[in-house]
């Protein structure tokens, strides 16, 4: 069997939240520690009606647009 991975795709929800958004009610020092520990300063948040199946479907749709559908096995 000869199998190859020809591409990888992803989908990120449009809504984001930054550490500055979290700053409301938190000490800046604590947020700095979170960033230093994780390197994360922004995260994507799915909509209430968006689940993992829909996110996966959107990813699959993006990657399939890159390939000729007649040549996909």
GUDOMI-630227 format. One line per field, with one value per residue (C-alpha): residue in one letter; chain; x, y, z. Coordinates in Angstrom, 1 decimal, always signed. Example, Ala and Ser with C-alpha at 12.3 -4.5 7.8 and 13.67 -1.06 7.14 Angstrom:
! residues 2
rest = [A; S]
kette = [A; A]
x = [+12.3; +13.7]
y = [-4.5; -1.1]
z = [+7.8; +7.1]
END
This chain:
! residues 73
rest = [X; X; X; X; X; X; X; X; X; X; X; X; X; X; X; X; X; X; X; X; X; X; X; X; X; X; X; X; X; X; X; X; X; X; X; X; X; X; X; X; X; X; X; X; X; X; X; X; X; X; X; X; X; X; X; X; X; X; X; X; X; X; X; X; X; X; X; X; X; X; X; X; X]
kette = [A; A; A; A; A; A; A; A; A; A; A; A; A; A; A; A; A; A; A; A; A; A; A; A; A; A; A; A; A; A; A; A; A; A; A; A; A; A; A; A; A; A; A; A; A; A; A; A; A; A; A; A; A; A; A; A; A; A; A; A; A; A; A; A; A; A; A; A; A; A; A; A; A]
x = [+0.0; +1.4; -0.1; +0.9; -0.3; -0.4; -1.8; -3.0; -5.5; -7.2; -10.0; -10.0; -13.2; -13.5; -14.0; -10.8; -10.0; -6.6; -4.9; -5.9; -9.5; -8.9; -7.2; -10.6; -10.6; -7.2; -3.8; -1.4; +1.3; -0.8; -1.4; +2.3; +3.0; +0.4; +2.0; +5.5; +4.4; +2.4; +3.4; -0.3; -1.7; -4.7; -7.2; -10.0; -13.4; -16.1; -19.6; -22.3; -23.7; -20.2; -19.0; -16.0; -17.8; -18.5; -14.9; -13.7; -16.1; -14.8; -11.2; -12.0; -13.8; -10.7; -8.3; -10.6; -10.7; -6.9; -7.2; -8.7; -11.8; -11.4; -8.1; -9.1; -9.4]
y = [+0.0; +3.4; +6.2; +9.8; +12.8; +15.6; +18.4; +19.5; +22.2; +23.9; +26.2; +28.7; +30.3; +34.0; +35.2; +35.7; +36.6; +38.1; +38.4; +42.0; +41.0; +38.8; +41.7; +42.9; +42.0; +40.3; +41.6; +42.4; +40.5; +37.3; +37.7; +38.2; +35.0; +33.2; +34.5; +33.6; +30.1; +29.3; +31.8; +32.2; +35.7; +35.0; +32.2; +31.4; +30.8; +28.9; +30.2; +28.7; +26.8; +25.6; +22.2; +20.0; +18.3; +21.7; +22.8; +19.6; +19.9; +23.5; +22.2; +19.3; +21.7; +24.0; +21.1; +19.5; +22.8; +22.4; +19.1; +17.9; +15.9; +13.6; +12.4; +11.7; +8.0]
z = [+0.0; -1.0; +1.0; +1.2; +3.1; +0.5; +2.7; +6.1; +6.7; +9.7; +10.5; +13.4; +14.7; +13.9; +17.5; +19.5; +23.0; +24.0; +27.3; +27.3; +27.2; +30.2; +31.9; +33.1; +36.8; +36.7; +37.8; +35.0; +36.8; +36.7; +33.0; +32.3; +34.1; +32.0; +28.8; +30.0; +30.9; +27.8; +25.1; +24.4; +24.1; +21.9; +21.6; +19.2; +20.6; +18.7; +18.4; +20.6; +17.6; +16.4; +17.5; +16.6; +13.8; +12.1; +12.6; +11.1; +8.2; +7.5; +7.6; +5.2; +2.8; +2.7; +1.9; -0.7; -2.7; -3.2; -5.1; -8.3; -7.2; -10.2; -9.0; -5.3; -4.6]
END
